[in-house]
Amino acid sequence: MRTRLFPGLLLVLIPLMAGCINPFAPGEVEGDPVADLLGDPSTIEGFYTRFQKAYELRDTSLYGPLIHSDFTFTFRDFEINEDRTWDRPEEMRRTHSMFMNTHDITLQWNNILRETIFDDRTRVRIERVFNLRLVDSGSQTFRANGIASFELTRSDSTENWRLIRWRDESDI
């Protein structure tokens, strides 16, 4: 009797189990969950979200792909009263060092003051207000406020935006 009961039980249980929903393994979600959480750099706002998340997570693997190979960073050195500039390798070294030497980073993007979209839609210049707070491992807090003038580029409208020029106009 035991051998006859087992196949019959399987015939009943297998269809029932196939219809069960496991609350610990929900179905697939529409869209790209990473882009939803970290920003989709194929859009301008998504680029800024990804940039912010890279800073806040202190993650150069998120930050690096946002930076164009021909990148230049420029800021005003008020001590010597002239502009200083560096390239992508220097930017990555400095950003990595900042990420490693901070305990917490908060970056807030605020108003867009000016946005210029060029005719071919593969380049845009945006001046945007930001607030940055860094907490080092000794719990000392540094704050910067200002305007970041970004020039973003991409090869076509299906590609991700990448930062090619950054002029920092902050109070650091």
ABEGO torsion letter per residue (X at the ends): XAAAAAAAAAAAAAAAAAABBBAABBBBBBEBAAAAAAEBAABAAAAAAAAAAAAAAGBAAAAAAABBAABBBBBBBAAAGBBBBBBAAAAAAAAAAAAAABABBBBBBBBBABBBBBAAGABBBBBBBBBBBBBBAAGBBBBBBEBBBBBBBBABAABBBBBABBBBBBAX
